[in-house]
Amino acid sequence: MLAVLKLFSRLGVKRFESFYLKLKNVVFWNLLIMLVMESYLEMHLSSTINIANLLFSSNSGDWLAAVTSILVAIILNVFPFALFYFLHRNFSRVSEESFKARFSAAYEGLNTEDKAFLFQPLFFLLRRMLFSLIVVLAQDTTIVQIIFLFYIQTAILIY
């Protein structure tokens, strides 16, 4: 759809050009950031399960699945810190309309006047990361999972 809109905008149709620019900003960054943040727990949980059960056999499909699992795990584990760094680096731009149009999904609904808002997306994603790690890596110790869940809920109330 974006390719067709871009074609019409290059032909000089102003109506399509403005719609293309609005849609491009929303689709390319906001939608992607929102998708990763909203489904982070599920993606990290499945990635952690895959990493815990890696299989390297002579089958090329197993190798491809293992390498893909490792790459996805690296991306998912780096994402919270990369997002924090990105927002910290662009703190002065978070109130600009062009920046909001492209990246506001990362800090939507937060008070952006104080730098403390930068930690909210980081904590949001780290809680989910830690939960999936505890569920997979401590699956035989239920008491550790229960203590961890109580600790996380207490930390949420304090924060």
C-alpha positions in Angstrom: 0.0 0.0 0.0 2.8 2.4 0.8 4.5 1.6 -2.5 1.3 2.6 -4.4 0.9 5.8 -2.3 4.6 6.7 -2.9 4.1 6.2 -6.7 1.1 8.5 -6.7 2.9 11.0 -4.6 5.8 11.1 -7.0 3.4 11.7 -9.8 2.4 14.9 -8.0 -0.9 14.0 -6.4 -0.8 16.1 -3.2 -3.6 14.2 -1.4 -1.7 10.9 -1.7 1.6 12.6 -0.7 0.3 13.8 2.6 -1.4 10.5 3.3 1.8 8.6 2.4 3.9 10.7 4.8 1.5 10.2 7.7 1.2 6.5 7.1 4.9 6.0 6.6 5.7 7.5 10.0 3.1 5.4 11.8 3.9 2.1 10.1 7.7 2.1 10.0 8.5 2.9 13.6 5.4 3.4 15.9 3.8 0.2 14.8 7.0 -1.8 15.1 7.8 -0.4 18.5 4.3 -1.0 19.7 4.3 -4.5 18.4 7.5 -5.4 20.2 6.5 -3.8 23.4 3.1 -5.3 23.6 4.2 -8.8 22.6 7.5 -8.7 24.4 6.6 -11.3 27.1 5.4 -13.8 24.5 8.3 -13.3 22.2 10.9 -13.5 25.1 9.2 -16.5 26.6 9.3 -18.4 23.4 12.8 -17.3 22.7 14.0 -18.4 26.1 12.3 -21.8 25.7 14.0 -22.2 22.3 17.4 -21.2 23.8 17.0 -23.7 26.7 16.3 -26.5 24.2 18.8 -25.8 21.4 19.5 -28.7 19.1 22.5 -28.8 16.8 22.2 -31.9 14.8 23.4 -32.8 11.3 20.0 -31.6 10.0 20.4 -28.1 8.4 16.9 -27.2 9.6 18.0 -27.6 13.2 21.1 -25.4 12.6 18.9 -22.7 11.0 16.4 -22.9 13.9 19.2 -22.7 16.5 20.9 -19.7 14.8 17.6 -17.9 14.4 16.7 -18.5 18.0 20.1 -17.1 19.2 19.7 -14.0 17.0 16.2 -13.4 18.2 17.2 -13.9 21.8 20.1 -11.4 21.4 17.8 -8.8 19.8 15.1 -9.2 22.5 17.6 -9.0 25.3 19.3 -5.9 23.9 16.0 -4.1 22.9 15.1 -2.6 26.4 18.5 -1.1 26.8 18.7 0.1 23.2 15.3 1.8 23.6 16.4 3.4 26.9 19.5 4.7 25.2 17.6 6.0 22.2 15.1 7.8 24.4 17.8 9.2 26.7 19.8 10.4 23.7 16.7 12.1 22.1 15.2 13.4 25.4 15.2 17.0 24.0 13.1 15.9 21.0 10.3 13.9 22.6 7.9 16.8 22.5 8.5 17.6 18.8 5.6 16.6 16.6 7.9 14.9 14.0 9.5 12.8 16.7 6.1 11.9 18.3 4.7 10.8 15.0 7.5 8.3 14.6 8.4 7.1 18.1 5.6 8.0 20.5 4.6 4.3 21.0 7.7 3.9 23.3 6.5 6.6 25.7 2.8 7.0 25.1 0.9 8.2 28.1 4.0 9.1 30.1 4.9 12.5 31.5 7.8 13.5 29.3 8.7 16.7 31.1 10.8 14.8 33.6 13.6 12.4 32.6 12.3 9.8 35.0 9.8 8.7 32.3 12.8 7.1 30.5 13.0 4.3 33.1 9.3 3.3 32.7 9.7 1.5 29.3 12.9 -0.1 30.5 11.3 -1.4 33.7 8.3 -2.5 31.7 10.4 -4.7 29.4 12.8 -5.8 32.1 10.0 -7.2 34.3 8.8 -9.3 31.4 12.3 -10.4 30.6 13.0 -11.5 34.1 9.6 -13.2 34.4 10.2 -15.3 31.3 13.7 -16.2 32.5 12.4 -17.3 35.9 9.6 -19.3 34.4 11.9 -21.2 32.0 15.1 -21.5 34.0 13.6 -22.1 37.4 10.7 -24.4 36.3 11.4 -27.0 38.9 11.5 -24.6 41.9 8.0 -23.2 42.3 8.9 -21.3 45.5 11.5 -19.2 43.6 8.9 -18.3 41.0 6.4 -17.3 43.8 8.9 -15.2 45.6 10.0 -13.6 42.4 6.4 -12.7 41.5 5.8 -11.2 44.9 9.0 -9.2 44.7 8.1 -7.8 41.3 4.6 -6.9 42.4 6.1 -5.1 45.5 8.6 -3.3 43.3 5.7 -2.1 41.0 3.8 -0.8 44.0 6.8 1.1 45.3 7.7 2.5 41.9 
